[in-house]
């Protein structure tokens, strides 16, 4: 629920995700959108969808907070990630340095959780990243591509169980499996690289399984499947994509399902 229905802040990462959030917010009646965008990351189309934009570099937390304060933003959404390579180029400002210094562990959950707390201290509440995109969540059951053979459901259940355990350990949120064997596990390098390794070993008939973490904070950490995922699946020999229903965003859902049908990539929401 928006605290102030006329304005929304968006912390906009890369890809189509923040664009869809902005469009969804407009359809829901939000009149003013104030977007914080990242240099070399965020799509410049955000400027046309926003009332005002502040371009920052990763780590400029003070600049982000000051922009929201100046524009009286009370609620905001984090949408879209930042390339892992840019996280290594992080040049934090003093506020970010002090925030990071308090953390015993530094991973996505702790860092973004600390940022959420810092925003809240300054009067900005982070909404779930699925806000305005509820119609883009994965349904239960098969929702795209050809129906899988009955024996493949054993791999669906096996892959889901393994992916949940990997996610619990905070290693990654995806695995590639085939015939009851784990071919690859996603870590810091991202889903595409895991698909590439697993697809090579699976020789054209591997299965990607993507889940949420047991303690997933949906304010800033949502499993996502998009057009690029389907394209990568076709390129790397992944025939089936399984995701957690009601907890995975299918960005540009109609286009994703259409492409899955064209490429004969099976899409399944589980459980």
PAFI-103014 format. One line per field, with one value per residue (C-alpha): residue number from 1; residue in three letters; chain; y negated, x, z negated. Coordinates in steps of 0.02 Angstrom, whole numbers. Example, Ala and Ser with C-alpha at 12.3 -4.5 7.8 and 13.67 -1.06 7.14 Angstrom:
vonu = [1 / 2]
semi = [ALA / SER]
miro = [A / A]
v = [225 / 53]
u = [615 / 684]
w = [-390 / -357]
This chain:
vonu = [1 / 2 / 3 / 4 / 5 / 6 / 7 / 8 / 9 / 10 / 11 / 12 / 13 / 14 / 15 / 16 / 17 / 18 / 19 / 20 / 21 / 22 / 23 / 24 / 25 / 26 / 27 / 28 / 29 / 30 / 31 / 32 / 33 / 34 / 35 / 36 / 37 / 38 / 39 / 40 / 41 / 42 / 43 / 44 / 45 / 46 / 47 / 48 / 49 / 50 / 51 / 52 / 53 / 54 / 55 / 56 / 57 / 58 / 59 / 60 / 61 / 62 / 63 / 64 / 65 / 66 / 67 / 68 / 69 / 70 / 71 / 72 / 73 / 74 / 75 / 76 / 77 / 78 / 79 / 80 / 81 / 82 / 83 / 84 / 85 / 86 / 87 / 88 / 89 / 90 / 91 / 92 / 93 / 94 / 95 / 96 / 97 / 98 / 99 / 100 / 101 / 102 / 103 / 104 / 105 / 106 / 107 / 108 / 109 / 110 / 111 / 112 / 113 / 114 / 115 / 116 / 117 / 118 / 119 / 120 / 121 / 122 / 123 / 124 / 125 / 126 / 127 / 128 / 129 / 130 / 131 / 132 / 133 / 134 / 135 / 136 / 137 / 138 / 139 / 140 / 141 / 142 / 143 / 144 / 145 / 146 / 147 / 148 / 149 / 150 / 151 / 152 / 153 / 154 / 155 / 156 / 157 / 158 / 159 / 160 / 161 / 162 / 163 / 164 / 165 / 166 / 167 / 168 / 169 / 170 / 171 / 172 / 173 / 174 / 175 / 176 / 177 / 178 / 179 / 180 / 181 / 182 / 183 / 184 / 185 / 186 / 187 / 188 / 189 / 190 / 191 / 192 / 193 / 194 / 195 / 196 / 197 / 198 / 199 / 200 / 201 / 202 / 203 / 204 / 205 / 206 / 207 / 208 / 209 / 210 / 211 / 212 / 213 / 214 / 215 / 216 / 217 / 218 / 219 / 220 / 221 / 222 / 223 / 224 / 225 / 226 / 227 / 228 / 229 / 230 / 231 / 232 / 233 / 234 / 235 / 236 / 237 / 238 / 239 / 240 / 241 / 242 / 243 / 244 / 245 / 246 / 247 / 248 / 249 / 250 / 251 / 252 / 253 / 254 / 255 / 256 / 257 / 258 / 259 / 260 / 261 / 262 / 263 / 264 / 265 / 266 / 267 / 268 / 269 / 270 / 271]
semi = [UNK / UNK / UNK / UNK / UNK / UNK / UNK / UNK / UNK / UNK / UNK / UNK / UNK / UNK / UNK / UNK / UNK / UNK / UNK / UNK / UNK / UNK / UNK / UNK / UNK / UNK / UNK / UNK / UNK / UNK / UNK / UNK / UNK / UNK / UNK / UNK / UNK / UNK / UNK / UNK / UNK / UNK / UNK / UNK / UNK / UNK / UNK / UNK / UNK / UNK / UNK / UNK / UNK / UNK / UNK / UNK / UNK / UNK / UNK / UNK / UNK / UNK / UNK / UNK / UNK / UNK / UNK / UNK / UNK / UNK / UNK / UNK / UNK / UNK / UNK / UNK / UNK / UNK / UNK / UNK / UNK / UNK / UNK / UNK / UNK / UNK / UNK / UNK / UNK / UNK / UNK / UNK / UNK / UNK / UNK / UNK / UNK / UNK / UNK / UNK / UNK / UNK / UNK / UNK / UNK / UNK / UNK / UNK / UNK / UNK / UNK / UNK / UNK / UNK / UNK / UNK / UNK / UNK / UNK / UNK / UNK / UNK / UNK / UNK / UNK / UNK / UNK / UNK / UNK / UNK / UNK / UNK / UNK / UNK / UNK / UNK / UNK / UNK / UNK / UNK / UNK / UNK / UNK / UNK / UNK / UNK / UNK / UNK / UNK / UNK / UNK / UNK / UNK / UNK / UNK / UNK / UNK / UNK / UNK / UNK / UNK / UNK / UNK / UNK / UNK / UNK / UNK / UNK / UNK / UNK / UNK / UNK / UNK / UNK / UNK / UNK / UNK / UNK / UNK / UNK / UNK / UNK / UNK / UNK / UNK / UNK / UNK / UNK / UNK / UNK / UNK / UNK / UNK / UNK / UNK / UNK / UNK / UNK / UNK / UNK / UNK / UNK / UNK / UNK / UNK / UNK / UNK / UNK / UNK / UNK / UNK / UNK / UNK / UNK / UNK / UNK / UNK / UNK / UNK / UNK / UNK / UNK / UNK / UNK / UNK / UNK / UNK / UNK / UNK / UNK / UNK / UNK / UNK / UNK / UNK / UNK / UNK / UNK / UNK / UNK / UNK / UNK / UNK / UNK / UNK / UNK / UNK / UNK / UNK / UNK / UNK / UNK / UNK / UNK / UNK / UNK / UNK / UNK / UNK / UNK / UNK / UNK / UNK / UNK / UNK / UNK / UNK / UNK / UNK / UNK / UNK]
miro = [A / A / A / A / A / A / A / A / A / A / A / A / A / A / A / A / A / A / A / A / A / A / A / A / A / A / A / A / A / A / A / A / A / A / A / A / A / A / A / A / A / A / A / A / A / A / A / A / A / A / A / A / A / A / A / A / A / A / A / A / A / A / A / A / A / A / A / A / A / A / A / A / A / A / A / A / A / A / A / A / A / A / A / A / A / A / A / A / A / A / A / A / A / A / A / A / A / A / A / A / A / A / A / A / A / A / A / A / A / A / A / A / A / A / A / A / A / A / A / A / A / A / A / A / A / A / A / A / A / A / A / A / A / A / A / A / A / A / A / A / A / A / A / A / A / A / A / A / A / A / A / A / A / A / A / A / A / A / A / A / A / A / A / A / A / A / A / A / A / A / A / A / A / A / A / A / A / A / A / A / A / A / A / A / A / A / A / A / A / A / A / A / A / A / A / A / A / A / A / A / A / A / A / A / A / A / A / A / A / A / A / A / A / A / A / A / A / A / A / A / A / A / A / A / A / A / A / A / A / A / A / A / A / A / A / A / A / A / A / A / A / A / A / A / A / A / A / A / A / A / A / A / A / A / A / A / A / A / A / A / A / A / A / A / A / A / A / A / A / A / A]
v = [0 / -170 / -293 / -436 / -387 / -532 / -494 / -347 / -327 / -196 / -138 / -81 / 50 / 125 / 207 / 190 / 221 / 38 / -16 / 108 / 49 / -132 / -89 / 17 / -125 / -247 / -127 / -116 / -304 / -359 / -536 / -573 / -453 / -501 / -382 / -355 / -281 / -207 / -268 / -132 / -23 / -97 / -112 / -296 / -267 / -292 / -478 / -482 / -382 / -487 / -657 / -681 / -574 / -575 / -485 / -412 / -287 / -127 / -171 / -351 / -320 / -499 / -566 / -439 / -483 / -671 / -656 / -564 / -687 / -837 / -766 / -710 / -528 / -417 / -250 / -173 / -14 / 67 / 137 / 217 / 275 / 206 / 299 / 399 / 319 / 147 / 206 / 233 / 54 / -9 / -181 / -206 / -377 / -408 / -355 / -192 / -160 / -178 / -65 / 71 / 61 / 119 / 279 / 442 / 525 / 436 / 516 / 456 / 493 / 400 / 253 / 217 / 250 / 118 / -4 / 27 / -16 / -173 / -227 / -195 / -303 / -442 / -421 / -310 / -139 / -7 / 84 / 263 / 265 / 356 / 206 / 154 / 316 / 446 / 500 / 544 / 678 / 858 / 965 / 1145 / 1284 / 1280 / 1108 / 1107 / 1218 / 1403 / 1514 / 1613 / 1802 / 1881 / 1944 / 1766 / 1722 / 1820 / 1697 / 1551 / 1610 / 1658 / 1493 / 1392 / 1479 / 1453 / 1271 / 1233 / 1303 / 1205 / 1048 / 1082 / 1084 / 916 / 985 / 949 / 976 / 1086 / 1259 / 1355 / 1539 / 1692 / 1871 / 1843 / 1765 / 1586 / 1520 / 1344 / 1227 / 1040 / 934 / 755 / 768 / 772 / 883 / 870 / 944 / 1086 / 1120 / 1122 / 1247 / 1357 / 1350 / 1408 / 1558 / 1595 / 1596 / 1512 / 1578 / 1502 / 1419 / 1252 / 1237 / 1064 / 1033 / 904 / 910 / 978 / 805 / 706 / 521 / 472 / 288 / 306 / 486 / 567 / 715 / 656 / 739 / 635 / 644 / 655 / 813 / 898 / 843 / 910 / 1074 / 1099 / 1053 / 1167 / 1318 / 1295 / 1374 / 1340 / 1194 / 1222 / 1076 / 1053 / 1006 / 845 / 796 / 775 / 625 / 665 / 498 / 459 / 617 / 626 / 605 / 734 / 864 / 829 / 850 / 1010 / 1078 / 1031 / 1107 / 1258 / 1214 / 1284 / 1163 / 1234 / 1150 / 1260 / 1316]
u = [0 / 70 / 83 / 69 / -34 / 28 / 215 / 335 / 523 / 606 / 785 / 811 / 940 / 972 / 852 / 667 / 613 / 613 / 525 / 384 / 370 / 356 / 223 / 128 / 133 / 65 / -78 / -117 / -136 / 34 / 55 / 237 / 384 / 556 / 690 / 867 / 964 / 1138 / 1268 / 1310 / 1168 / 994 / 899 / 883 / 698 / 672 / 692 / 535 / 435 / 489 / 444 / 627 / 784 / 945 / 1093 / 1216 / 1358 / 1343 / 1381 / 1319 / 1192 / 1185 / 1143 / 1002 / 927 / 943 / 853 / 706 / 699 / 701 / 554 / 457 / 461 / 390 / 380 / 502 / 535 / 701 / 687 / 824 / 998 / 1172 / 1306 / 1420 / 1573 / 1512 / 1496 / 1684 / 1706 / 1604 / 1659 / 1551 / 1520 / 1543 / 1365 / 1387 / 1558 / 1485 / 1339 / 1453 / 1570 / 1429 / 1398 / 1477 / 1431 / 1422 / 1302 / 1148 / 1032 / 1132 / 1184 / 1012 / 933 / 1046 / 1004 / 819 / 845 / 941 / 802 / 672 / 770 / 754 / 567 / 567 / 481 / 532 / 385 / 395 / 480 / 328 / 215 / 119 / 177 / 67 / 0 / 178 / 203 / 225 / 67 / 65 / 84 / 141 / 115 / 222 / 304 / 271 / 208 / 349 / 352 / 289 / 462 / 531 / 425 / 548 / 683 / 567 / 546 / 730 / 792 / 672 / 731 / 916 / 890 / 801 / 948 / 1074 / 969 / 960 / 1150 / 1150 / 1254 / 1131 / 950 / 963 / 1026 / 1033 / 986 / 960 / 910 / 927 / 1100 / 1153 / 1248 / 1283 / 1245 / 1223 / 1338 / 1402 / 1427 / 1238 / 1107 / 1171 / 1341 / 1259 / 1147 / 1296 / 1394 / 1243 / 1183 / 1351 / 1348 / 1164 / 1189 / 1027 / 899 / 943 / 822 / 845 / 762 / 750 / 681 / 666 / 769 / 685 / 707 / 680 / 655 / 541 / 579 / 742 / 775 / 650 / 684 / 658 / 636 / 630 / 653 / 841 / 817 / 722 / 853 / 992 / 899 / 887 / 1070 / 1136 / 1024 / 904 / 738 / 638 / 632 / 554 / 521 / 434 / 253 / 185 / 364 / 449 / 422 / 399 / 448 / 349 / 252 / 156 / 316 / 406 / 269 / 259 / 448 / 444 / 311 / 416 / 577 / 490 / 553 / 439 / 392 / 331 / 277 / 307 / 248]
w = [0 / 48 / -94 / 29 / 181 / 288 / 286 / 289 / 285 / 395 / 368 / 546 / 594 / 765 / 886 / 921 / 740 / 679 / 839 / 806 / 625 / 682 / 812 / 685 / 558 / 687 / 730 / 544 / 531 / 465 / 532 / 492 / 506 / 442 / 505 / 445 / 591 / 600 / 724 / 854 / 789 / 801 / 965 / 1013 / 1051 / 863 / 895 / 1003 / 874 / 724 / 656 / 607 / 615 / 514 / 594 / 468 / 459 / 358 / 177 / 175 / 37 / -27 / 145 / 161 / -8 / 19 / 187 / 108 / -38 / 78 / 175 / 20 / 71 / -67 / 23 / 147 / 245 / 289 / 466 / 570 / 523 / 544 / 644 / 526 / 608 / 553 / 374 / 376 / 438 / 289 / 227 / 73 / 0 / -186 / -229 / -133 / -212 / -387 / -341 / -270 / -420 / -535 / -437 / -495 / -330 / -163 / -41 / 54 / -92 / -225 / -116 / -43 / -213 / -289 / -149 / -180 / -365 / -320 / -203 / -338 / -461 / -333 / -309 / -154 / -162 / -35 / 44 / 109 / 278 / 351 / 315 / 473 / 558 / 474 / 644 / 696 / 560 / 616 / 605 / 545 / 673 / 854 / 931 / 1088 / 1218 / 1249 / 1108 / 1029 / 1021 / 862 / 810 / 813 / 662 / 555 / 610 / 573 / 392 / 375 / 446 / 339 / 180 / 223 / 277 / 112 / 15 / 119 / 92 / -96 / -100 / -7 / 136 / 276 / 326 / 480 / 527 / 690 / 679 / 788 / 745 / 558 / 574 / 535 / 686 / 624 / 479 / 493 / 385 / 399 / 588 / 620 / 700 / 879 / 837 / 739 / 889 / 1006 / 901 / 868 / 1047 / 1114 / 998 / 1030 / 1219 / 1264 / 1139 / 970 / 848 / 759 / 587 / 507 / 332 / 195 / 37 / -121 / -200 / -39 / -66 / 78 / 54 / 149 / 197 / 315 / 433 / 612 / 782 / 940 / 1128 / 1105 / 1000 / 1141 / 1268 / 1158 / 1133 / 1320 / 1345 / 1208 / 1231 / 1085 / 1135 / 976 / 855 / 684 / 567 / 401 / 431 / 354 / 303 / 473 / 586 / 770 / 846 / 1004 / 972 / 1136 / 1238 / 1132 / 1154 / 1341 / 1361 / 1257 / 1375 / 1527 / 1458 / 1381 / 1208 / 1072 / 932 / 766 / 605 / 453 / 326]
